[in-house]
């Protein structure tokens, strides 16, 4: 496909998306006018979270210590009741970048002189940003860190009476026998013993909780990728979740090492033979906890090296920054599709191509903001700054 044809198809897709988004808003406005201003508002339903701790209702207030939030100082339904997506990544900087990115992608804007506010700033542990229906949070490194955050995010969803939010973990990972820069959507999260579980020790007794992710959601995400236009592959496969960065991932560059390069190579080839495409440190906890709460969830990570080739990350910083944005782009496409009822073709703005084979992704193209930008509501994470600040 020529660059001119590709650009035209992209413009047509954006125009269709804009028209659908605007028509949806007009239909909603007409409905409100017909119902009249005196129509009684229905009481918000209970949250859709499952298996919640029965003792939460006894907490008055309920203090979410690691986020510096409390039910006696925050109106959770008003502040978070419209959340439809919760996106998590390792660092505060990554999630601030994503929050600003997704704001444009879903058609929101801030007035000059304001910037996004970290709602968890006072806790000095995690970062938390709210942009319209999207909640963005940094989870730190490893299972213990992400599990603490997940407990408190799920309690936010519960207190806010959120309806069927979708959770995403995005980030970086080490690939195994795939091209660096490829995006992996996790089909199954495995622990260090290759078990699809997350182990939690309660009163000295280990409990093995199923680490299940939503396979239909994974397929939906993959359908929005296109190696022809993206310039990289998006693949569905298993993820090995290790307990640490070095020995747990069979690295040779840690402070300690009790195995040989030959054993390392044999191990990586073994797990690759069982369908493992990448390694990281949070997926089993993320999958098990969201599954326990009945939340649809997905893990989308870019690979920043091939572990069969190297242990150390030597890719230039500018390339790593571009790779880091790839999971964010895919998740943004999904949100646009859901929020604006855009079909796959409209979302992609591209035609089919034959450059992908086997288990490669279905055609799609990077989606640019297509609808008119809307101002952020009062309950978003914004704060005043001096005019001209970015």
SEDREN-78993 format. One line per 8 residues: for each residue x, z, y of N, C-alpha, C. Coordinates in steps of 0.05 Angstrom, whole numbers, always signed. Atoms other than C-alpha are relative to their C-alpha. Last residue first. Example, Ala and Ser with C-alpha at 12.3 -4.5 7.8 and 13.67 -1.06 7.14 Angstrom:
<nodes>
-16,-1,-24,+273,+143,-21,-15,+14,+22; +18,+0,-24,+246,+156,-90,+18,+0,+24
</nodes>
This chain:
<nodes>
+8,+15,+23,+77,+612,+441,-6,+18,-23; -13,-9,+25,+79,+649,+507,-11,-17,-23; -24,+16,+6,+58,+607,+568,+14,+9,-25; +4,+29,+0,+10,+658,+597,+26,-14,-6; -4,+11,-26,+29,+730,+578,-4,-31,-1; -28,+1,-7,-1,+753,+514,+2,-11,+28; -8,+11,-26,-70,+777,+494,+31,-1,+2; -7,-20,-20,-86,+790,+421,+10,-14,+24
-12,+11,-24,-120,+752,+366,+7,+23,+18; -24,-15,-7,-138,+770,+294,+14,-13,+24; -25,+12,+11,-208,+743,+291,+24,+16,+9; -11,-16,+22,-272,+785,+300,+25,-12,-13; -10,-26,-9,-288,+758,+369,+14,+15,-22; +20,-20,-7,-295,+687,+345,+13,+26,+8; +1,-22,+18,-240,+634,+349,-22,+20,+9; -15,-25,-8,-256,+573,+389,-3,+22,-20
+19,-20,-10,-277,+509,+353,+16,+25,+8; -9,-27,+2,-233,+447,+345,-20,+19,+12; -6,-11,-27,-270,+383,+335,+7,+29,-2; +23,-8,-15,-265,+360,+263,+8,+12,+27; +18,+23,-5,-212,+318,+229,-24,+8,+17; +25,-11,-12,-151,+362,+228,-19,-22,+7; -4,-10,-27,-101,+323,+185,-26,+12,+11; +24,-1,-17,-106,+315,+110,+8,+12,+27
+0,-23,-18,-45,+294,+71,-22,-2,+20; -19,+2,-21,-66,+241,+22,-1,+24,+18; +9,-14,-24,-101,+242,-44,+22,-3,+20; -6,+9,-27,-96,+205,-110,-12,+18,+21; +18,+21,-8,-100,+245,-175,+5,-7,+30; +24,-7,-15,-41,+287,-196,-16,-25,+7; -4,-1,-29,+8,+271,-251,-26,+3,+14; +14,-22,-11,-4,+290,-323,+3,+2,+30
+4,-24,+16,+15,+223,-353,-16,+21,+15; +6,+4,+28,+34,+173,-299,-4,+26,-14; -1,-25,+15,+34,+170,-224,-8,-6,-29; -28,-10,+3,+55,+107,-186,+1,+25,-17; -8,-2,+28,-11,+72,-199,+28,+10,-4; -25,+14,+4,-46,+81,-133,+9,+5,-29; -15,-6,+24,-117,+98,-116,+26,-15,-1; +9,+14,+23,-140,+92,-44,+17,+7,-24
-18,+20,+13,-128,+141,+11,-13,-13,-23; -3,+22,-19,-166,+184,+62,+18,-22,-12; -25,+13,+3,-153,+243,+17,+5,-22,+20; -21,-19,-5,-209,+288,+39,+27,-13,-1; +0,-6,-28,-258,+231,+44,+23,+19,+7; -10,+24,-13,-239,+207,-26,+1,+5,+30; -28,+5,+5,-244,+277,-55,+11,-24,+15; -7,+9,+27,-311,+291,-23,+29,-6,-3
-13,+26,+0,-317,+332,+41,+6,-8,-29; +14,+16,+21,-367,+388,+43,+10,-28,-1; +13,+23,-13,-337,+413,+109,-14,-18,-20; +13,-7,-25,-317,+483,+87,-17,-22,+12; +21,-20,+4,-303,+468,+14,-15,+4,+26; +21,+11,+18,-264,+403,+24,-23,+19,-3; +15,+21,-15,-227,+430,+84,-23,-11,-17; +17,-14,-19,-208,+493,+45,-17,-20,+16
+22,-12,+15,-181,+451,-13,-20,+13,+19; +18,+21,+8,-140,+408,+34,-24,+11,-15; +16,+7,-24,-111,+471,+66,-20,-23,-7; +21,-20,-3,-90,+495,-4,-17,-6,+25; +19,+4,+21,-51,+431,-15,-24,+19,+2; +15,+25,-5,-17,+434,+53,-21,-4,-21; +18,-5,-22,+3,+507,+43,-18,-25,+6; +24,-14,+10,+33,+492,-25,-21,+5,+22
+15,+16,+18,+77,+439,+9,-23,+14,-13; +26,+7,-11,+98,+479,+70,-17,-15,-20; +17,-24,-1,+155,+514,+33,-28,-6,+10; +11,-6,+27,+185,+447,+15,-19,+23,+1; +20,+20,+5,+192,+430,+89,-12,+4,-28; +23,-5,-17,+226,+496,+103,-22,-21,-5; +15,-22,+11,+272,+487,+43,-25,+6,+16; +15,+11,+23,+293,+419,+70,-17,+22,-13
+21,+17,-10,+311,+450,+137,-16,-13,-22; +23,-15,-10,+349,+506,+103,-23,-18,+10; -1,-6,-29,+396,+461,+64,-26,+12,+10; +14,+20,-16,+390,+467,-12,+0,+7,+30; -19,+13,-19,+443,+512,-41,-13,-21,+17; +15,+18,-17,+400,+562,-79,+18,-11,+21; -1,-5,-29,+442,+594,-133,-14,-22,+15; +13,-25,-6,+424,+594,-207,-2,+5,+30
-14,-19,-18,+439,+521,-222,-16,+26,+1; -23,+11,-14,+423,+461,-266,+16,+21,+16; -19,+10,+20,+377,+489,-319,+25,-12,+13; -16,-22,+12,+345,+532,-265,+19,-10,-22; +4,+2,+29,+322,+470,-227,+19,+20,-13; -23,+8,+16,+317,+489,-154,-8,-3,-29; -22,+5,-19,+267,+503,-98,+27,-6,-14; -25,-7,+14,+203,+497,-139,+23,-8,+18
-19,+22,+0,+139,+499,-97,+26,+9,-14; -28,-4,-9,+87,+549,-116,+16,-25,+0; -12,+26,-8,+11,+548,-122,+27,+5,+12; -28,-3,-9,-22,+607,-158,+11,-28,+4; -20,+20,+8,-98,+604,-163,+27,+7,+11; -26,-2,-12,-157,+652,-160,+19,-22,-11; -13,+26,+6,-231,+658,-172,+27,+0,+14; -7,+18,-23,-247,+732,-165,+12,-25,-10
+18,+22,+2,-283,+773,-220,+4,-20,+23; +20,-2,-21,-248,+837,-199,-20,-23,-1; +14,-24,+4,-210,+841,-265,-23,+4,+20; +18,+3,+23,-190,+769,-259,-17,+24,-4; +22,+17,-10,-162,+781,-189,-20,-5,-22; +16,-16,-18,-121,+839,-217,-24,-16,+11; +14,-22,+14,-96,+802,-278,-19,+15,+19; +20,+11,+18,-77,+737,-242,-17,+22,-13
+21,+14,-16,-41,+771,-184,-22,-10,-18; +15,-21,-15,-4,+819,-230,-22,-13,+16; +16,-15,+20,+16,+762,-277,-17,+22,+14; +24,+14,+9,+36,+716,-219,-17,+16,-20; +26,-13,-8,+82,+762,-180,-25,-10,-15; +2,-29,+6,+155,+752,-200,-27,+13,+7; +2,-16,-24,+173,+678,-204,-6,+29,-8; -3,-28,+2,+191,+626,-256,-2,+13,+27
-14,-14,-22,+173,+553,-265,+0,+30,-5; -11,+17,-20,+149,+499,-312,+16,+14,+21; -6,-15,-24,+134,+538,-376,+14,-19,+20; +17,+8,-22,+102,+492,-428,+5,+15,+26; +26,-12,+3,+129,+524,-492,-18,-5,+25; +13,+12,+23,+189,+478,-495,-28,+11,-5; +9,+27,-9,+207,+500,-425,-15,-14,-22; +25,-3,-15,+208,+571,-451,-10,-26,+10
+21,-11,+17,+258,+553,-505,-26,+2,+15; +11,+22,+16,+300,+509,-460,-22,+9,-18; +16,+17,-18,+307,+566,-411,-11,-24,-15; +24,-13,-8,+328,+613,-467,-18,-17,+18; +18,+1,+23,+378,+565,-497,-27,+13,+7; +10,+27,+3,+410,+554,-429,-20,-2,-23; +18,+6,-23,+417,+628,-416,-13,-27,-4; +25,-14,+6,+445,+640,-486,-20,-5,+23
+13,+14,+22,+498,+586,-474,-27,+13,-7; +13,+24,-11,+516,+615,-406,-16,-16,-22; -19,+22,-5,+530,+681,-442,-16,-24,+13; +4,+23,+17,+490,+745,-440,+18,-22,+9; -7,-7,+27,+499,+816,-414,-3,-23,-20; +8,+22,+17,+501,+801,-339,+10,+6,-29; -4,-5,+29,+507,+851,-283,-10,-23,-16; -22,-20,+2,+515,+844,-207,+7,+5,-29
+7,-27,-9,+473,+780,-210,+24,+19,-2; -13,-6,-25,+499,+708,-213,-8,+28,+11; -28,-7,+5,+487,+688,-285,+14,+11,+25; -19,+10,-19,+411,+687,-281,+28,+9,-8; -24,+11,+14,+367,+697,-341,+19,-13,+19; +2,+29,-1,+303,+707,-301,+24,-14,-12; +26,+8,+11,+296,+780,-320,-5,-29,+1; -1,+0,+29,+371,+787,-309,-27,-8,-12
-25,+7,+13,+368,+765,-236,-2,+0,-31; -10,+26,-8,+304,+763,-196,+24,-9,-17; -20,+0,-22,+265,+820,-227,+11,-28,+4; +0,-26,-14,+205,+836,-270,+21,+2,+21; -21,-20,+8,+195,+764,-290,-3,+25,+16; -2,-20,-21,+131,+721,-286,+20,+22,-9; -12,-25,+10,+138,+658,-327,+4,+19,+23; -20,-14,-16,+91,+604,-302,+9,+25,-13
-3,-28,+3,+53,+554,-345,+22,+11,+18; -15,-10,+23,+34,+485,-323,+3,+30,+1; +12,-24,+11,-4,+441,-274,+16,+9,-24; +3,-2,+29,+38,+391,-235,-14,+26,-7; +14,-25,+3,+42,+367,-163,-9,+2,-29; +20,-4,+21,+95,+313,-156,-13,+28,+3; -9,-19,+20,+130,+294,-92,-23,+4,-20; -29,+3,+4,+127,+240,-38,+11,+20,-19
-14,-25,-6,+59,+262,-13,+30,-3,-2; -1,-4,-29,+33,+191,-9,+14,+26,+8; -7,+24,-14,+48,+167,-79,+3,+5,+30; -30,+4,-2,+51,+236,-109,+7,-24,+15; -5,+28,+5,-23,+248,-92,+30,-5,+3; -28,+8,-4,-53,+317,-90,+3,-29,-6; -5,+4,-29,-126,+336,-79,+28,-8,+6; +13,+25,-8,-144,+328,-153,+4,-7,+29
-16,+23,+9,-92,+381,-169,-12,-26,+9; -24,+2,-17,-128,+433,-128,+16,-25,-7; +10,+9,-27,-194,+419,-163,+24,-3,+19; +5,+29,+1,-158,+423,-230,-10,-11,+26; -26,+14,+2,-129,+491,-213,-4,-30,-1; -11,+0,-27,-198,+515,-190,+27,-15,+0; +15,+20,-15,-227,+494,-257,+11,-2,+28; -10,+26,+7,-172,+533,-292,-14,-22,+15
+23,+18,+2,-188,+598,-256,+10,-29,-5; +5,+14,-25,-130,+645,-271,-23,-20,-4; +15,+25,+0,-126,+696,-326,-4,-11,+28; -8,+13,-25,-73,+750,-334,-12,-28,+1; -2,+30,+1,-109,+791,-386,+7,-11,+27; +23,+12,-13,-94,+866,-379,+4,-30,+1; -6,+29,-3,-47,+900,-428,-25,-14,+11; +24,+16,+3,-52,+976,-420,+7,-29,+6
+0,+28,-11,+9,+1018,-432,-26,-14,-6; +9,+19,+20,-5,+1093,-443,+0,-28,+12; -21,+5,+20,+37,+1144,-404,-8,-21,-21; -3,-26,+15,-25,+1166,-364,+18,-4,-24; +18,-20,-10,-37,+1093,-344,+1,+25,-17; -2,-25,+14,+19,+1043,-354,-17,+21,+13; +3,-23,-18,-2,+974,-330,+1,+25,-16; -1,-27,+12,+22,+912,-367,-1,+21,+22
-14,-17,-20,+0,+844,-340,-2,+29,-11; +11,-26,-7,-18,+795,-395,+16,+12,+23; +17,+5,-23,-9,+723,-418,-14,+25,+9; +27,-8,+6,+50,+744,-464,-17,-5,+25; +17,+24,+4,+115,+706,-459,-28,+7,-9; +1,+3,+29,+156,+770,-467,-18,-23,-8; -27,+4,+11,+177,+768,-394,+1,-3,-30; -20,-21,-7,+104,+761,-373,+27,-7,-13
-11,-14,+23,+63,+696,-376,+20,+22,+10; -22,-17,-8,+17,+667,-323,+9,+16,-24; +0,-25,+14,-27,+609,-347,+25,+16,+9; +23,+0,+19,-48,+545,-313,-2,+26,-14; -3,-15,+25,-3,+555,-252,-26,-1,-17; +25,-15,+0,-4,+500,-200,-1,+14,-27; +12,-8,+25,+68,+477,-193,-25,+16,+5; +19,-22,-3,+92,+437,-133,-12,+6,-27
+26,+4,+13,+155,+395,-140,-17,+25,+4; +19,+10,-20,+210,+405,-88,-27,-6,-12; +3,-19,-23,+264,+411,-141,-18,-12,+22; -13,+7,-25,+250,+360,-197,-4,+22,+21; +16,+18,-17,+229,+391,-263,+15,-3,+27; +0,+28,+10,+270,+420,-321,-20,-18,+15; -14,+3,+26,+253,+492,-305,-4,-29,-9; +10,+19,+20,+234,+505,-233,+17,-1,-25
-21,+16,+13,+251,+568,-195,-11,-18,-21; -6,-7,+28,+196,+591,-149,+24,-15,-10; -22,+15,+12,+171,+590,-78,+5,+10,-28; -27,-9,-4,+105,+613,-48,+20,-19,-13; -17,+23,-5,+30,+611,-49,+29,+10,+4; -28,-8,-5,-18,+661,-80,+16,-25,+3; -23,+18,+6,-90,+641,-70,+26,+16,+4; -27,-10,-6,-155,+681,-73,+21,-20,-8
-19,+12,+17,-226,+652,-68,+28,+10,+8; -25,+11,-13,-280,+695,-38,+19,-11,-21; -16,+20,+15,-346,+699,-76,+24,-11,+15; +13,+14,+21,-389,+735,-24,+18,-21,-12; -6,+28,+1,-358,+788,+20,-12,-13,-25; +21,+14,+15,-393,+854,+26,+4,-30,-1; +11,+21,-18,-343,+878,+79,-23,-15,-13; +12,-13,-23,-331,+943,+40,-13,-20,+19
+22,-17,+9,-319,+904,-24,-15,+13,+23; +22,+18,+8,-276,+849,+6,-25,+16,-8; +10,+12,-24,-234,+902,+41,-24,-18,-6; +17,-21,-12,-229,+940,-25,-11,-10,+28; +25,+1,+15,-203,+875,-56,-19,+22,+11; +15,+23,-8,-151,+871,-2,-27,-2,-14; +11,-5,-26,-130,+943,-15,-15,-24,+11; +19,-21,+0,-121,+935,-89,-14,+3,+27
+25,+10,+12,-88,+868,-79,-21,+21,-2; +14,+16,-20,-36,+897,-31,-27,-10,-12; +9,-19,-21,-15,+951,-80,-17,-15,+20; +23,-15,+12,-12,+899,-137,-11,+20,+21; +25,+16,-3,+31,+852,-94,-24,+15,-11; +7,+4,-28,+85,+905,-84,-26,-16,+3; +9,-24,-13,+86,+929,-156,-9,-4,+29; +26,-9,+9,+88,+858,-184,-9,+26,+14
+4,-13,+26,+148,+832,-145,-28,+11,-5; -12,+11,+24,+169,+816,-74,-8,+16,-24; -26,-10,+8,+129,+826,-10,+9,-13,-26; +1,-18,+22,+54,+812,-7,+27,+12,-9; -26,+0,+14,+44,+779,+60,+0,+21,-21; -15,-26,+4,-29,+770,+79,+26,-5,-13; -27,+6,+8,-74,+714,+107,+16,+26,-2; -17,-24,-3,-149,+721,+111,+27,-5,-12
-25,-2,+16,-187,+656,+122,+15,+25,+7; +7,-9,+27,-260,+651,+144,+24,+4,-18; +26,+9,+10,-241,+647,+217,-6,+12,-27; +6,+24,-15,-167,+662,+223,-26,-11,-10; +26,+12,+6,-150,+732,+202,-5,-23,+18; +11,+17,-22,-78,+756,+198,-27,-11,-9; +28,+9,+6,-48,+812,+156,-11,-14,+24; +12,+14,-23,+26,+830,+151,-27,-10,-8
+9,+27,+5,+49,+882,+100,-9,-12,+27; -7,+7,+28,+91,+945,+108,-7,-29,-6; -28,+9,+1,+94,+969,+181,+8,-6,-29; -10,-10,+26,+27,+1006,+174,+29,-7,-4; -5,-29,-3,+13,+997,+249,+11,+12,-26; -26,-5,-13,+21,+921,+242,+7,+30,+1; -12,-22,+15,-35,+914,+191,+26,+9,+13; +19,-22,+2,-80,+871,+236,+10,+24,-15
-3,-11,+27,-22,+827,+256,-18,+25,-2; -8,-28,+2,-48,+793,+318,+2,+9,-29; +11,-14,+23,-50,+718,+328,+11,+28,-1; -14,+6,+24,-33,+695,+398,-12,+16,-23; +5,-18,+22,-68,+692,+465,+16,-9,-24; -4,-28,-7,-49,+664,+533,-7,+20,-22; -28,-5,-9,-78,+596,+523,+2,+29,+8; -5,+5,-29,-145,+599,+487,+30,+5,+6
-2,-24,-17,-143,+597,+412,+4,-8,+29; -20,+0,-20,-166,+540,+367,-1,+26,+15; +2,-23,-18,-204,+528,+303,+22,-2,+21; +13,+7,-25,-214,+461,+267,-5,+24,+19; +29,-4,+3,-201,+479,+195,-14,-1,+27; +11,+17,+22,-131,+447,+195,-30,+4,-4; +3,+28,-8,-113,+475,+263,-14,-17,-21; +18,+0,-24,-125,+547,+244,-5,-28,+9
+27,+3,+10,-93,+533,+176,-20,+1,+23; +5,+26,+11,-26,+520,+209,-29,-4,-8; +1,+19,-22,-27,+581,+253,-5,-28,-10; +24,-7,-16,-45,+626,+194,-3,-20,+23; +23,+11,+13,+7,+590,+150,-25,+5,+16; -1,+29,-2,+63,+604,+199,-25,-13,-12; +6,+5,-28,+41,+677,+205,+1,-31,+4; +29,-2,-4,+39,+679,+129,-8,-4,+29
+14,+21,+14,+109,+652,+120,-30,+1,+6; -5,+25,-15,+138,+698,+173,-15,-23,-13; +17,+0,-23,+106,+759,+140,+3,-26,+16; -11,-11,-24,+140,+742,+74,-21,-1,+23; -20,-22,+0,+117,+735,+3,+7,+13,+26; -27,+11,+3,+52,+696,+7,+20,+22,+4; -22,-19,+1,-22,+711,+1,+27,-14,-5; -25,+13,+7,-83,+672,+20,+23,+19,+2
-22,-20,-4,-153,+702,+19,+26,-13,-10; -25,+6,+13,-210,+651,+27,+20,+22,+7; +5,+16,+24,-283,+661,+42,+25,-7,-15; -24,+10,+14,-280,+716,+94,-8,-15,-25; +2,+29,+3,-345,+721,+135,+24,-12,-15; +22,+9,+16,-354,+796,+124,-2,-30,-4; -9,+17,+22,-284,+813,+149,-23,-12,-17; -27,+10,-3,-292,+844,+218,+7,-20,-22
-2,+16,-25,-368,+854,+221,+27,-14,+2; +18,+24,+2,-375,+875,+148,+3,-18,+25; -9,+20,+19,-312,+919,+154,-19,-24,-2; +25,+10,+11,-331,+957,+217,+7,-24,-18; +4,+29,+1,-264,+991,+227,-27,-7,-12; -9,+12,-25,-250,+1062,+250,-4,-30,+1; +11,-15,-22,-286,+1104,+198,+8,-12,+27; +29,+6,-3,-276,+1053,+142,-12,+16,+24
+17,-22,+10,-201,+1057,+151,-29,-7,+6; +28,+5,-5,-145,+1006,+161,-16,+23,-12; +7,-15,-24,-70,+1018,+168,-29,-6,+8; +9,+19,-19,-56,+964,+116,-8,+13,+26; -22,+19,-4,-14,+1007,+69,-8,-23,+19; -24,-10,-12,-61,+1066,+78,+21,-21,+6; -17,+20,+12,-128,+1034,+64,+28,+3,+13; -23,+7,-16,-166,+1097,+81,+18,-19,-16
-19,+12,+18,-236,+1104,+54,+23,-10,+16; -3,+29,+0,-273,+1151,+101,+18,-9,-24; +11,+2,-26,-313,+1180,+69,+18,+14,+20; -21,-2,-20,-291,+1166,-2,-12,-4,+28; -3,-28,-8,-347,+1181,-51,+20,+4,+22; +23,-7,-17,-367,+1107,-54,+1,+30,+8; -4,+10,-28,-297,+1090,-77,-23,+10,+18; -6,-22,-18,-307,+1136,-138,+5,-9,+29
+25,-13,-8,-342,+1081,-178,+5,+23,+21; -3,-29,+4,-278,+1039,-179,-25,+15,+10; -11,-17,-21,-301,+967,-177,+1,+29,-8; -15,-22,+11,-311,+928,-241,+12,+18,+20; +8,-12,+25,-333,+865,-205,+17,+23,-8; -23,-10,+15,-329,+842,-132,-11,+14,-26; +0,+11,+26,-390,+802,-109,+24,+9,-17; -22,+19,+6,-402,+845,-49,-2,-10,-28
-24,-14,+8,-470,+875,-36,+22,-21,-6; -1,-9,+28,-520,+834,+2,+25,+16,-6; -21,+12,+16,-525,+833,+78,+0,+10,-29; -22,-19,+4,-592,+855,+104,+21,-13,-18; +1,-13,+25,-634,+795,+124,+24,+19,-2; -24,+4,+16,-638,+780,+197,-2,+15,-26; -14,-24,+9,-709,+779,+224,+25,-7,-17; -1,-2,+29,-731,+716,+260,+17,+24,-8
+11,-26,+9,-744,+731,+333,+1,+3,-30; -19,-22,-7,-697,+676,+359,-10,+27,-11; +6,-17,-23,-737,+622,+325,+18,+23,+3; +7,-27,+9,-735,+593,+255,-7,+18,+23; +26,+0,+13,-738,+523,+283,-9,+27,-9; +21,+5,-20,-681,+535,+331,-28,+1,-12; +3,-24,-16,-637,+566,+277,-22,-3,+21; +14,-20,+17,-650,+507,+231,-5,+25,+15
+29,+7,+1,-633,+458,+286,-15,+20,-16; +11,-7,-26,-566,+494,+298,-30,-6,+0; +2,-29,-2,-549,+492,+224,-13,+8,+26; +22,-8,+18,-565,+417,+220,-4,+31,+1; +25,+7,-13,-521,+405,+281,-24,+9,-17; +5,-20,-21,-463,+443,+249,-26,-6,+15; +6,-26,+13,-468,+402,+185,-6,+21,+22; +28,+1,+9,-473,+337,+225,-8,+27,-13
+17,-3,-23,-408,+356,+261,-30,-1,-8; -2,-27,-11,-371,+369,+196,-18,+4,+24; +14,-19,+18,-397,+306,+164,+1,+28,+11; +28,+5,-1,-378,+263,+224,-15,+20,-18; +10,-10,-25,-309,+293,+229,-30,-3,+2; -1,-29,+1,-295,+283,+155,-12,+12,+26; +22,-8,+18,-317,+210,+159,-2,+31,-1; +25,+5,-14,-272,+199,+219,-24,+9,-16
+2,-21,-20,-212,+232,+184,-27,-3,+15; +6,-25,+13,-222,+188,+123,-4,+23,+20; +28,+1,+9,-226,+126,+166,-8,+26,-14; +17,-2,-23,-162,+145,+201,-29,+0,-7; -1,-28,-9,-126,+157,+135,-19,+4,+24; +16,-16,+19,-149,+90,+108,-1,+29,+8; +28,+6,-5,-123,+56,+172,-18,+16,-19; +7,-13,-25,-55,+92,+166,-30,-5,+6
+1,-29,+5,-48,+71,+93,-10,+15,+25; +25,-4,+16,-66,-1,+110,-3,+30,-5; +23,+6,-17,-13,-2,+165,-26,+6,-14; +3,-23,-17,+40,+33,+121,-24,-4,+19; -16,+1,-24,+29,-20,+68,-5,+24,+17; +17,+0,-24,+0,+0,+0,+18,+0,+25
</nodes>
